């Protein structure tokens, strides 16, 4: 049985890794920034509703 995989150059792998890392960093920084400026009651309600939607007891 012949292999059908196409060889990938190291530069392509590196570009994909850097792109994934950039997206992850952007997402993480935006979450930190948005939660840093959100009101505490808003964050509590969001976490509380998420726990209930996942059927996780919180009381």
PDBQT receptor file of N, H, CA, C and O in Angstrom, charges set to zero:
ATOM      1  N   UNK A   1       0.839  -1.164   0.000  1.00  0.00    +0.000 N 
ATOM      2  CA  UNK A   1       0.000   0.000   0.000  1.00  0.00    +0.000 C 
ATOM      3  C   UNK A   1       0.893   1.239   0.000  1.00  0.00    +0.000 C 
ATOM      4  O   UNK A   1       1.761   1.375   0.862  1.00  0.00    +0.000 OA
ATOM      5  N   UNK A   2       0.693   2.115  -0.931  1.00  0.00    +0.000 N 
ATOM      6  H   UNK A   2      -0.013   2.004  -1.631  1.00  0.00    +0.000 HD
ATOM      7  CA  UNK A   2       1.520   3.305  -1.079  1.00  0.00    +0.000 C 
ATOM      8  C   UNK A   2       1.059   4.405  -0.136  1.00  0.00    +0.000 C 
ATOM      9  O   UNK A   2      -0.131   4.543   0.145  1.00  0.00    +0.000 OA
ATOM     10  N   UNK A   3       1.996   5.164   0.337  1.00  0.00    +0.000 N 
ATOM     11  H   UNK A   3       2.963   5.051   0.109  1.00  0.00    +0.000 HD
ATOM     12  CA  UNK A   3       1.682   6.285   1.209  1.00  0.00    +0.000 C 
ATOM     13  C   UNK A   3       1.146   7.449   0.378  1.00  0.00    +0.000 C 
ATOM     14  O   UNK A   3       1.712   7.795  -0.658  1.00  0.00    +0.000 OA
ATOM     15  N   UNK A   4       0.073   8.034   0.832  1.00  0.00    +0.000 N 
ATOM     16  H   UNK A   4      -0.388   7.752   1.674  1.00  0.00    +0.000 HD
ATOM     17  CA  UNK A   4      -0.523   9.151   0.101  1.00  0.00    +0.000 C 
ATOM     18  C   UNK A   4      -0.275  10.487   0.786  1.00  0.00    +0.000 C 
ATOM     19  O   UNK A   4      -0.826  11.507   0.372  1.00  0.00    +0.000 OA
ATOM     20  N   UNK A   5       0.533  10.492   1.813  1.00  0.00    +0.000 N 
ATOM     21  H   UNK A   5       0.980   9.664   2.150  1.00  0.00    +0.000 HD
ATOM     22  CA  UNK A   5       0.798  11.752   2.506  1.00  0.00    +0.000 C 
ATOM     23  C   UNK A   5       1.767  12.603   1.692  1.00  0.00    +0.000 C 
ATOM     24  O   UNK A   5       2.670  12.093   1.029  1.00  0.00    +0.000 OA
ATOM     25  N   UNK A   6       1.554  13.890   1.763  1.00  0.00    +0.000 N 
ATOM     26  H   UNK A   6       0.820  14.304   2.302  1.00  0.00    +0.000 HD
ATOM     27  CA  UNK A   6       2.392  14.836   1.041  1.00  0.00    +0.000 C 
ATOM     28  C   UNK A   6       3.395  15.419   2.039  1.00  0.00    +0.000 C 
ATOM     29  O   UNK A   6       3.007  15.867   3.118  1.00  0.00    +0.000 OA
ATOM     30  N   UNK A   7       4.667  15.413   1.685  1.00  0.00    +0.000 N 
ATOM     31  H   UNK A   7       4.981  15.049   0.809  1.00  0.00    +0.000 HD
ATOM     32  CA  UNK A   7       5.645  15.983   2.606  1.00  0.00    +0.000 C 
ATOM     33  C   UNK A   7       5.395  17.477   2.811  1.00  0.00    +0.000 C 
ATOM     34  O   UNK A   7       5.091  18.208   1.868  1.00  0.00    +0.000 OA
ATOM     35  N   UNK A   8       5.530  17.912   4.061  1.00  0.00    +0.000 N 
ATOM     36  H   UNK A   8       5.777  17.318   4.827  1.00  0.00    +0.000 HD
ATOM     37  CA  UNK A   8       5.305  19.312   4.411  1.00  0.00    +0.000 C 
ATOM     38  C   UNK A   8       6.642  19.913   4.814  1.00  0.00    +0.000 C 
ATOM     39  O   UNK A   8       7.394  19.330   5.595  1.00  0.00    +0.000 OA
ATOM     40  N   UNK A   9       6.920  21.080   4.274  1.00  0.00    +0.000 N 
ATOM     41  H   UNK A   9       6.309  21.554   3.640  1.00  0.00    +0.000 HD
ATOM     42  CA  UNK A   9       8.200  21.709   4.599  1.00  0.00    +0.000 C 
ATOM     43  C   UNK A   9       8.163  22.263   6.019  1.00  0.00    +0.000 C 
ATOM     44  O   UNK A   9       7.099  22.508   6.587  1.00  0.00    +0.000 OA
ATOM     45  N   UNK A  10       9.350  22.450   6.570  1.00  0.00    +0.000 N 
ATOM     46  H   UNK A  10      10.214  22.251   6.109  1.00  0.00    +0.000 HD
ATOM     47  CA  UNK A  10       9.450  22.965   7.935  1.00  0.00    +0.000 C 
ATOM     48  C   UNK A  10       8.916  24.390   8.033  1.00  0.00    +0.000 C 
ATOM     49  O   UNK A  10       8.354  24.772   9.059  1.00  0.00    +0.000 OA
ATOM     50  N   UNK A  11       9.087  25.173   6.980  1.00  0.00    +0.000 N 
ATOM     51  H   UNK A  11       9.544  24.862   6.147  1.00  0.00    +0.000 HD
ATOM     52  CA  UNK A  11       8.609  26.557   7.033  1.00  0.00    +0.000 C 
ATOM     53  C   UNK A  11       7.088  26.604   7.090  1.00  0.00    +0.000 C 
ATOM     54  O   UNK A  11       6.524  27.478   7.748  1.00  0.00    +0.000 OA
ATOM     55  N   UNK A  12       6.415  25.674   6.408  1.00  0.00    +0.000 N 
ATOM     56  H   UNK A  12       6.874  24.964   5.873  1.00  0.00    +0.000 HD
ATOM     57  CA  UNK A  12       4.960  25.621   6.457  1.00  0.00    +0.000 C 
ATOM     58  C   UNK A  12       4.498  25.215   7.851  1.00  0.00    +0.000 C 
ATOM     59  O   UNK A  12       3.551  25.792   8.385  1.00  0.00    +0.000 OA
ATOM     60  N   UNK A  13       5.157  24.233   8.437  1.00  0.00    +0.000 N 
ATOM     61  H   UNK A  13       5.926  23.764   8.003  1.00  0.00    +0.000 HD
ATOM     62  CA  UNK A  13       4.824  23.814   9.801  1.00  0.00    +0.000 C 
ATOM     63  C   UNK A  13       5.045  24.960  10.780  1.00  0.00    +0.000 C 
ATOM     64  O   UNK A  13       4.232  25.184  11.677  1.00  0.00    +0.000 OA
ATOM     65  N   UNK A  14       6.129  25.670  10.606  1.00  0.00    +0.000 N 
ATOM     66  H   UNK A  14       6.789  25.488   9.877  1.00  0.00    +0.000 HD
ATOM     67  CA  UNK A  14       6.433  26.796  11.498  1.00  0.00    +0.000 C 
ATOM     68  C   UNK A  14       5.389  27.897  11.344  1.00  0.00    +0.000 C 
ATOM     69  O   UNK A  14       4.963  28.482  12.340  1.00  0.00    +0.000 OA
ATOM     70  N   UNK A  15       4.971  28.189  10.116  1.00  0.00    +0.000 N 
ATOM     71  H   UNK A  15       5.318  27.714   9.307  1.00  0.00    +0.000 HD
ATOM     72  CA  UNK A  15       3.953  29.218   9.890  1.00  0.00    +0.000 C 
ATOM     73  C   UNK A  15       2.632  28.828  10.546  1.00  0.00    +0.000 C 
ATOM     74  O   UNK A  15       1.965  29.666  11.153  1.00  0.00    +0.000 OA
ATOM     75  N   UNK A  16       2.257  27.565  10.426  1.00  0.00    +0.000 N 
ATOM     76  H   UNK A  16       2.798  26.884   9.933  1.00  0.00    +0.000 HD
ATOM     77  CA  UNK A  16       1.014  27.100  11.036  1.00  0.00    +0.000 C 
ATOM     78  C   UNK A  16       1.098  27.162  12.561  1.00  0.00    +0.000 C 
ATOM     79  O   UNK A  16       0.124  27.517  13.225  1.00  0.00    +0.000 OA
ATOM     80  N   UNK A  17       2.253  26.817  13.110  1.00  0.00    +0.000 N 
ATOM     81  H   UNK A  17       3.045  26.528  12.571  1.00  0.00    +0.000 HD
ATOM     82  CA  UNK A  17       2.441  26.881  14.556  1.00  0.00    +0.000 C 
ATOM     83  C   UNK A  17       2.370  28.322  15.045  1.00  0.00    +0.000 C 
ATOM     84  O   UNK A  17       1.725  28.607  16.054  1.00  0.00    +0.000 OA
ATOM     85  N   UNK A  18       3.027  29.226  14.338  1.00  0.00    +0.000 N 
ATOM     86  H   UNK A  18       3.551  28.995  13.518  1.00  0.00    +0.000 HD
ATOM     87  CA  UNK A  18       2.991  30.639  14.720  1.00  0.00    +0.000 C 
ATOM     88  C   UNK A  18       1.586  31.217  14.587  1.00  0.00    +0.000 C 
ATOM     89  O   UNK A  18       1.167  32.028  15.413  1.00  0.00    +0.000 OA
ATOM     90  N   UNK A  19       0.865  30.809  13.562  1.00  0.00    +0.000 N 
ATOM     91  H   UNK A  19       1.205  30.150  12.891  1.00  0.00    +0.000 HD
ATOM     92  CA  UNK A  19      -0.507  31.289  13.384  1.00  0.00    +0.000 C 
ATOM     93  C   UNK A  19      -1.390  30.802  14.532  1.00  0.00    +0.000 C 
ATOM     94  O   UNK A  19      -2.175  31.576  15.079  1.00  0.00    +0.000 OA
ATOM     95  N   UNK A  20      -1.266  29.533  14.897  1.00  0.00    +0.000 N 
ATOM     96  H   UNK A  20      -0.628  28.904  14.452  1.00  0.00    +0.000 HD
ATOM     97  CA  UNK A  20      -2.059  28.990  15.998  1.00  0.00    +0.000 C 
ATOM     98  C   UNK A  20      -1.697  29.674  17.321  1.00  0.00    +0.000 C 
ATOM     99  O   UNK A  20      -2.579  29.983  18.123  1.00  0.00    +0.000 OA
ATOM    100  N   UNK A  21      -0.424  29.905  17.545  1.00  0.00    +0.000 N 
ATOM    101  H   UNK A  21       0.293  29.654  16.894  1.00  0.00    +0.000 HD
ATOM    102  CA  UNK A  21       0.006  30.577  18.770  1.00  0.00    +0.000 C 
ATOM    103  C   UNK A  21      -0.495  32.018  18.810  1.00  0.00    +0.000 C 
ATOM    104  O   UNK A  21      -0.872  32.515  19.871  1.00  0.00    +0.000 OA
ATOM    105  N   UNK A  22      -0.500  32.679  17.680  1.00  0.00    +0.000 N 
ATOM    106  H   UNK A  22      -0.193  32.276  16.818  1.00  0.00    +0.000 HD
ATOM    107  CA  UNK A  22      -0.991  34.058  17.618  1.00  0.00    +0.000 C 
ATOM    108  C   UNK A  22      -2.481  34.130  17.913  1.00  0.00    +0.000 C 
ATOM    109  O   UNK A  22      -2.932  35.014  18.641  1.00  0.00    +0.000 OA
ATOM    110  N   UNK A  23      -3.239  33.209  17.353  1.00  0.00    +0.000 N 
ATOM    111  H   UNK A  23      -2.872  32.491  16.762  1.00  0.00    +0.000 HD
ATOM    112  CA  UNK A  23      -4.683  33.182  17.602  1.00  0.00    +0.000 C 
ATOM    113  C   UNK A  23      -4.958  32.881  19.070  1.00  0.00    +0.000 C 
ATOM    114  O   UNK A  23      -5.823  33.506  19.683  1.00  0.00    +0.000 OA
ATOM    115  N   UNK A  24      -4.226  31.928  19.633  1.00  0.00    +0.000 N 
ATOM    116  H   UNK A  24      -3.523  31.420  19.135  1.00  0.00    +0.000 HD
ATOM    117  CA  UNK A  24      -4.408  31.585  21.046  1.00  0.00    +0.000 C 
ATOM    118  C   UNK A  24      -4.047  32.769  21.946  1.00  0.00    +0.000 C 
ATOM    119  O   UNK A  24      -4.754  33.044  22.915  1.00  0.00    +0.000 OA
ATOM    120  N   UNK A  25      -2.968  33.462  21.638  1.00  0.00    +0.000 N 
ATOM    121  H   UNK A  25      -2.393  33.238  20.850  1.00  0.00    +0.000 HD
ATOM    122  CA  UNK A  25      -2.563  34.620  22.436  1.00  0.00    +0.000 C 
ATOM    123  C   UNK A  25      -3.589  35.740  22.324  1.00  0.00    +0.000 C 
ATOM    124  O   UNK A  25      -3.918  36.379  23.323  1.00  0.00    +0.000 OA
ATOM    125  N   UNK A  26      -4.093  35.980  21.127  1.00  0.00    +0.000 N 
ATOM    126  H   UNK A  26      -3.826  35.461  20.316  1.00  0.00    +0.000 HD
ATOM    127  CA  UNK A  26      -5.099  37.018  20.933  1.00  0.00    +0.000 C 
ATOM    128  C   UNK A  26      -6.378  36.692  21.693  1.00  0.00    +0.000 C 
ATOM    129  O   UNK A  26      -6.969  37.567  22.326  1.00  0.00    +0.000 OA
ATOM    130  N   UNK A  27      -6.798  35.452  21.632  1.00  0.00    +0.000 N 
ATOM    131  H   UNK A  27      -6.317  34.742  21.118  1.00  0.00    +0.000 HD
ATOM    132  CA  UNK A  27      -7.992  35.035  22.364  1.00  0.00    +0.000 C 
ATOM    133  C   UNK A  27      -7.770  35.172  23.882  1.00  0.00    +0.000 C 
ATOM    134  O   UNK A  27      -8.635  35.686  24.591  1.00  0.00    +0.000 OA
ATOM    135  N   UNK A  28      -6.640  34.723  24.360  1.00  0.00    +0.000 N 
ATOM    136  H   UNK A  28      -5.938  34.305  23.783  1.00  0.00    +0.000 HD
ATOM    137  CA  UNK A  28      -6.347  34.813  25.788  1.00  0.00    +0.000 C 
ATOM    138  C   UNK A  28      -6.269  36.248  26.276  1.00  0.00    +0.000 C 
ATOM    139  O   UNK A  28      -6.818  36.579  27.328  1.00  0.00    +0.000 OA
ATOM    140  N   UNK A  29      -5.596  37.096  25.526  1.00  0.00    +0.000 N 
ATOM    141  H   UNK A  29      -5.151  36.828  24.672  1.00  0.00    +0.000 HD
ATOM    142  CA  UNK A  29      -5.489  38.498  25.932  1.00  0.00    +0.000 C 
ATOM    143  C   UNK A  29      -6.836  39.201  25.884  1.00  0.00    +0.000 C 
ATOM    144  O   UNK A  29      -7.128  40.040  26.736  1.00  0.00    +0.000 OA
ATOM    145  N   UNK A  30      -7.655  38.869  24.901  1.00  0.00    +0.000 N 
ATOM    146  H   UNK A  30      -7.417  38.187  24.209  1.00  0.00    +0.000 HD
ATOM    147  CA  UNK A  30      -8.970  39.503  24.835  1.00  0.00    +0.000 C 
ATOM    148  C   UNK A  30      -9.850  39.051  26.003  1.00  0.00    +0.000 C 
ATOM    149  O   UNK A  30     -10.614  39.850  26.543  1.00  0.00    +0.000 OA
ATOM    150  N   UNK A  31      -9.749  37.787  26.395  1.00  0.00    +0.000 N 
ATOM    151  H   UNK A  31      -9.128  37.138  25.956  1.00  0.00    +0.000 HD
ATOM    152  CA  UNK A  31     -10.509  37.324  27.557  1.00  0.00    +0.000 C 
ATOM    153  C   UNK A  31     -10.059  38.024  28.832  1.00  0.00    +0.000 C 
ATOM    154  O   UNK A  31     -10.890  38.438  29.641  1.00  0.00    +0.000 OA
ATOM    155  N   UNK A  32      -8.768  38.155  29.012  1.00  0.00    +0.000 N 
ATOM    156  H   UNK A  32      -8.093  37.818  28.355  1.00  0.00    +0.000 HD
ATOM    157  CA  UNK A  32      -8.241  38.836  30.198  1.00  0.00    +0.000 C 
ATOM    158  C   UNK A  32      -8.666  40.306  30.182  1.00  0.00    +0.000 C 
ATOM    159  O   UNK A  32      -9.070  40.845  31.212  1.00  0.00    +0.000 OA
ATOM    160  N   UNK A  33      -8.578  40.949  29.029  1.00  0.00    +0.000 N 
ATOM    161  H   UNK A  33      -8.249  40.511  28.192  1.00  0.00    +0.000 HD
ATOM    162  CA  UNK A  33      -8.946  42.364  28.926  1.00  0.00    +0.000 C 
ATOM    163  C   UNK A  33     -10.437  42.563  29.193  1.00  0.00    +0.000 C 
ATOM    164  O   UNK A  33     -10.820  43.467  29.936  1.00  0.00    +0.000 OA
ATOM    165  N   UNK A  34     -11.274  41.726  28.591  1.00  0.00    +0.000 N 
ATOM    166  H   UNK A  34     -10.963  40.992  27.988  1.00  0.00    +0.000 HD
ATOM    167  CA  UNK A  34     -12.718  41.886  28.761  1.00  0.00    +0.000 C 
ATOM    168  C   UNK A  34     -13.164  41.589  30.189  1.00  0.00    +0.000 C 
ATOM    169  O   UNK A  34     -14.007  42.305  30.731  1.00  0.00    +0.000 OA
ATOM    170  N   UNK A  35     -12.619  40.560  30.798  1.00  0.00    +0.000 N 
ATOM    171  H   UNK A  35     -11.934  39.979  30.358  1.00  0.00    +0.000 HD
ATOM    172  CA  UNK A  35     -13.014  40.254  32.172  1.00  0.00    +0.000 C 
ATOM    173  C   UNK A  35     -12.416  41.253  33.157  1.00  0.00    +0.000 C 
ATOM    174  O   UNK A  35     -12.976  41.468  34.232  1.00  0.00    +0.000 OA
ATOM    175  N   UNK A  36     -11.308  41.856  32.811  1.00  0.00    +0.000 N 
ATOM    176  H   UNK A  36     -10.854  41.682  31.938  1.00  0.00    +0.000 HD
ATOM    177  CA  UNK A  36     -10.706  42.850  33.693  1.00  0.00    +0.000 C 
ATOM    178  C   UNK A  36     -11.553  44.100  33.834  1.00  0.00    +0.000 C 
ATOM    179  O   UNK A  36     -11.531  44.751  34.879  1.00  0.00    +0.000 OA
ATOM    180  N   UNK A  37     -12.302  44.443  32.792  1.00  0.00    +0.000 N 
ATOM    181  H   UNK A  37     -12.320  43.915  31.943  1.00  0.00    +0.000 HD
ATOM    182  CA  UNK A  37     -13.107  45.654  32.825  1.00  0.00    +0.000 C 
ATOM    183  C   UNK A  37     -14.597  45.375  33.013  1.00  0.00    +0.000 C 
ATOM    184  O   UNK A  37     -15.394  46.313  33.027  1.00  0.00    +0.000 OA
ATOM    185  N   UNK A  38     -14.988  44.121  33.158  1.00  0.00    +0.000 N 
ATOM    186  H   UNK A  38     -14.341  43.359  33.146  1.00  0.00    +0.000 HD
ATOM    187  CA  UNK A  38     -16.397  43.787  33.361  1.00  0.00    +0.000 C 
ATOM    188  C   UNK A  38     -16.771  44.021  34.822  1.00  0.00    +0.000 C 
ATOM    189  O   UNK A  38     -15.916  43.992  35.707  1.00  0.00    +0.000 OA
ATOM    190  N   UNK A  39     -18.036  44.250  35.056  1.00  0.00    +0.000 N 
ATOM    191  H   UNK A  39     -18.731  44.275  34.337  1.00  0.00    +0.000 HD
ATOM    192  CA  UNK A  39     -18.514  44.450  36.421  1.00  0.00    +0.000 C 
ATOM    193  C   UNK A  39     -18.554  43.096  37.131  1.00  0.00    +0.000 C 
ATOM    194  O   UNK A  39     -18.877  42.084  36.509  1.00  0.00    +0.000 OA
ATOM    195  N   UNK A  40     -18.229  43.066  38.435  1.00  0.00    +0.000 N 
ATOM    196  H   UNK A  40     -17.968  43.888  38.940  1.00  0.00    +0.000 HD
ATOM    197  CA  UNK A  40     -18.196  41.796  39.173  1.00  0.00    +0.000 C 
ATOM    198  C   UNK A  40     -19.525  41.037  39.142  1.00  0.00    +0.000 C 
ATOM    199  O   UNK A  40     -19.531  39.811  39.034  1.00  0.00    +0.000 OA
ATOM    200  N   UNK A  41     -20.625  41.735  39.232  1.00  0.00    +0.000 N 
ATOM    201  H   UNK A  41     -20.621  42.732  39.320  1.00  0.00    +0.000 HD
ATOM    202  CA  UNK A  41     -21.924  41.062  39.224  1.00  0.00    +0.000 C 
ATOM    203  C   UNK A  41     -22.180  40.392  37.877  1.00  0.00    +0.000 C 
ATOM    204  O   UNK A  41     -22.769  39.313  37.819  1.00  0.00    +0.000 OA
ATOM    205  N   UNK A  42     -21.742  41.027  36.803  1.00  0.00    +0.000 N 
ATOM    206  H   UNK A  42     -21.264  41.904  36.851  1.00  0.00    +0.000 HD
ATOM    207  CA  UNK A  42     -21.895  40.459  35.469  1.00  0.00    +0.000 C 
ATOM    208  C   UNK A  42     -21.112  39.152  35.342  1.00  0.00    +0.000 C 
ATOM    209  O   UNK A  42     -21.609  38.175  34.783  1.00  0.00    +0.000 OA
ATOM    210  N   UNK A  43     -19.891  39.145  35.862  1.00  0.00    +0.000 N 
ATOM    211  H   UNK A  43     -19.487  39.939  36.316  1.00  0.00    +0.000 HD
ATOM    212  CA  UNK A  43     -19.075  37.929  35.805  1.00  0.00    +0.000 C 
ATOM    213  C   UNK A  43     -19.676  36.816  36.646  1.00  0.00    +0.000 C 
ATOM    214  O   UNK A  43     -19.680  35.655  36.235  1.00  0.00    +0.000 OA
ATOM    215  N   UNK A  44     -20.183  37.167  37.823  1.00  0.00    +0.000 N 
ATOM    216  H   UNK A  44     -20.180  38.110  38.156  1.00  0.00    +0.000 HD
ATOM    217  CA  UNK A  44     -20.801  36.159  38.677  1.00  0.00    +0.000 C 
ATOM    218  C   UNK A  44     -22.015  35.546  38.001  1.00  0.00    +0.000 C 
ATOM    219  O   UNK A  44     -22.182  34.327  38.008  1.00  0.00    +0.000 OA
ATOM    220  N   UNK A  45     -22.855  36.375  37.423  1.00  0.00    +0.000 N 
ATOM    221  H   UNK A  45     -22.719  37.366  37.417  1.00  0.00    +0.000 HD
ATOM    222  CA  UNK A  45     -24.050  35.862  36.757  1.00  0.00    +0.000 C 
ATOM    223  C   UNK A  45     -23.701  34.981  35.564  1.00  0.00    +0.000 C 
ATOM    224  O   UNK A  45     -24.353  33.962  35.335  1.00  0.00    +0.000 OA
ATOM    225  N   UNK A  46     -22.683  35.362  34.807  1.00  0.00    +0.000 N 
ATOM    226  H   UNK A  46     -22.153  36.189  34.993  1.00  0.00    +0.000 HD
ATOM    227  CA  UNK A  46     -22.271  34.562  33.658  1.00  0.00    +0.000 C 
ATOM    228  C   UNK A  46     -21.751  33.202  34.111  1.00  0.00    +0.000 C 
ATOM    229  O   UNK A  46     -22.093  32.178  33.520  1.00  0.00    +0.000 OA
ATOM    230  N   UNK A  47     -20.929  33.185  35.154  1.00  0.00    +0.000 N 
ATOM    231  H   UNK A  47     -20.652  34.017  35.635  1.00  0.00    +0.000 HD
ATOM    232  CA  UNK A  47     -20.406  31.912  35.661  1.00  0.00    +0.000 C 
ATOM    233  C   UNK A  47     -21.521  31.063  36.246  1.00  0.00    +0.000 C 
ATOM    234  O   UNK A  47     -21.549  29.848  36.055  1.00  0.00    +0.000 OA
ATOM    235  N   UNK A  48     -22.430  31.697  36.951  1.00  0.00    +0.000 N 
ATOM    236  H   UNK A  48     -22.407  32.685  37.106  1.00  0.00    +0.000 HD
ATOM    237  CA  UNK A  48     -23.551  30.990  37.572  1.00  0.00    +0.000 C 
ATOM    238  C   UNK A  48     -24.439  30.356  36.507  1.00  0.00    +0.000 C 
ATOM    239  O   UNK A  48     -24.814  29.190  36.629  1.00  0.00    +0.000 OA
ATOM    240  N   UNK A  49     -24.775  31.107  35.471  1.00  0.00    +0.000 N 
ATOM    241  H   UNK A  49     -24.469  32.055  35.372  1.00  0.00    +0.000 HD
ATOM    242  CA  UNK A  49     -25.611  30.575  34.393  1.00  0.00    +0.000 C 
ATOM    243  C   UNK A  49     -24.905  29.456  33.639  1.00  0.00    +0.000 C 
ATOM    244  O   UNK A  49     -25.541  28.491  33.214  1.00  0.00    +0.000 OA
ATOM    245  N   UNK A  50     -23.600  29.584  33.475  1.00  0.00    +0.000 N 
ATOM    246  H   UNK A  50     -23.084  30.368  33.821  1.00  0.00    +0.000 HD
ATOM    247  CA  UNK A  50     -22.843  28.535  32.794  1.00  0.00    +0.000 C 
ATOM    248  C   UNK A  50     -22.857  27.253  33.607  1.00  0.00    +0.000 C 
ATOM    249  O   UNK A  50     -23.021  26.169  33.048  1.00  0.00    +0.000 OA
ATOM    250  N   UNK A  51     -22.687  27.359  34.909  1.00  0.00    +0.000 N 
ATOM    251  H   UNK A  51     -22.554  28.240  35.363  1.00  0.00    +0.000 HD
ATOM    252  CA  UNK A  51     -22.739  26.172  35.769  1.00  0.00    +0.000 C 
ATOM    253  C   UNK A  51     -24.091  25.488  35.664  1.00  0.00    +0.000 C 
ATOM    254  O   UNK A  51     -24.162  24.264  35.562  1.00  0.00    +0.000 OA
ATOM    255  N   UNK A  52     -25.153  26.261  35.687  1.00  0.00    +0.000 N 
ATOM    256  H   UNK A  52     -25.095  27.256  35.770  1.00  0.00    +0.000 HD
ATOM    257  CA  UNK A  52     -26.486  25.672  35.584  1.00  0.00    +0.000 C 
ATOM    258  C   UNK A  52     -26.708  25.024  34.219  1.00  0.00    +0.000 C 
ATOM    259  O   UNK A  52     -27.306  23.951  34.143  1.00  0.00    +0.000 OA
ATOM    260  N   UNK A  53     -26.247  25.645  33.156  1.00  0.00    +0.000 N 
ATOM    261  H   UNK A  53     -25.761  26.517  33.218  1.00  0.00    +0.000 HD
ATOM    262  CA  UNK A  53     -26.440  25.080  31.817  1.00  0.00    +0.000 C 
ATOM    263  C   UNK A  53     -25.661  23.777  31.634  1.00  0.00    +0.000 C 
ATOM    264  O   UNK A  53     -26.029  22.947  30.802  1.00  0.00    +0.000 OA
ATOM    265  N   UNK A  54     -24.584  23.591  32.408  1.00  0.00    +0.000 N 
ATOM    266  H   UNK A  54     -24.285  24.265  33.084  1.00  0.00    +0.000 HD
ATOM    267  CA  UNK A  54     -23.794  22.352  32.333  1.00  0.00    +0.000 C 
ATOM    268  C   UNK A  54     -24.239  21.324  33.361  1.00  0.00    +0.000 C 
ATOM    269  O   UNK A  54     -23.595  20.289  33.529  1.00  0.00    +0.000 OA
ATOM    270  N   UNK A  55     -25.338  21.608  34.048  1.00  0.00    +0.000 N 
ATOM    271  H   UNK A  55     -25.861  22.449  33.911  1.00  0.00    +0.000 HD
ATOM    272  CA  UNK A  55     -25.890  20.720  35.095  1.00  0.00    +0.000 C 
ATOM    273  C   UNK A  55     -24.884  20.483  36.221  1.00  0.00    +0.000 C 
ATOM    274  O   UNK A  55     -24.826  19.395  36.794  1.00  0.00    +0.000 OA
ATOM    275  N   UNK A  56     -24.116  21.487  36.522  1.00  0.00    +0.000 N 
ATOM    276  H   UNK A  56     -24.163  22.371  36.057  1.00  0.00    +0.000 HD
ATOM    277  CA  UNK A  56     -23.124  21.415  37.599  1.00  0.00    +0.000 C 
ATOM    278  C   UNK A  56     -23.702  22.116  38.823  1.00  0.00    +0.000 C 
ATOM    279  O   UNK A  56     -24.077  23.285  38.740  1.00  0.00    +0.000 OA
ATOM    280  N   UNK A  57     -23.780  21.428  39.948  1.00  0.00    +0.000 N 
ATOM    281  H   UNK A  57     -23.475  20.478  40.015  1.00  0.00    +0.000 HD
ATOM    282  CA  UNK A  57     -24.355  22.073  41.128  1.00  0.00    +0.000 C 
ATOM    283  C   UNK A  57     -23.446  23.196  41.631  1.00  0.00    +0.000 C 
ATOM    284  O   UNK A  57     -22.227  23.044  41.709  1.00  0.00    +0.000 OA
ATOM    285  N   UNK A  58     -24.064  24.312  41.965  1.00  0.00    +0.000 N 
ATOM    286  H   UNK A  58     -25.055  24.435  41.901  1.00  0.00    +0.000 HD
ATOM    287  CA  UNK A  58     -23.269  25.428  42.441  1.00  0.00    +0.000 C 
ATOM    288  C   UNK A  58     -23.767  25.972  43.770  1.00  0.00    +0.000 C 
ATOM    289  O   UNK A  58     -23.228  26.958  44.272  1.00  0.00    +0.000 OA
ATOM    290  N   UNK A  59     -24.771  25.357  44.337  1.00  0.00    +0.000 N 
ATOM    291  H   UNK A  59     -25.209  24.556  43.929  1.00  0.00    +0.000 HD
ATOM    292  CA  UNK A  59     -25.291  25.818  45.635  1.00  0.00    +0.000 C 
ATOM    293  C   UNK A  59     -25.140  24.708  46.649  1.00  0.00    +0.000 C 
ATOM    294  O   UNK A  59     -25.513  24.878  47.809  1.00  0.00    +0.000 OA
TER     295      UNK A  59
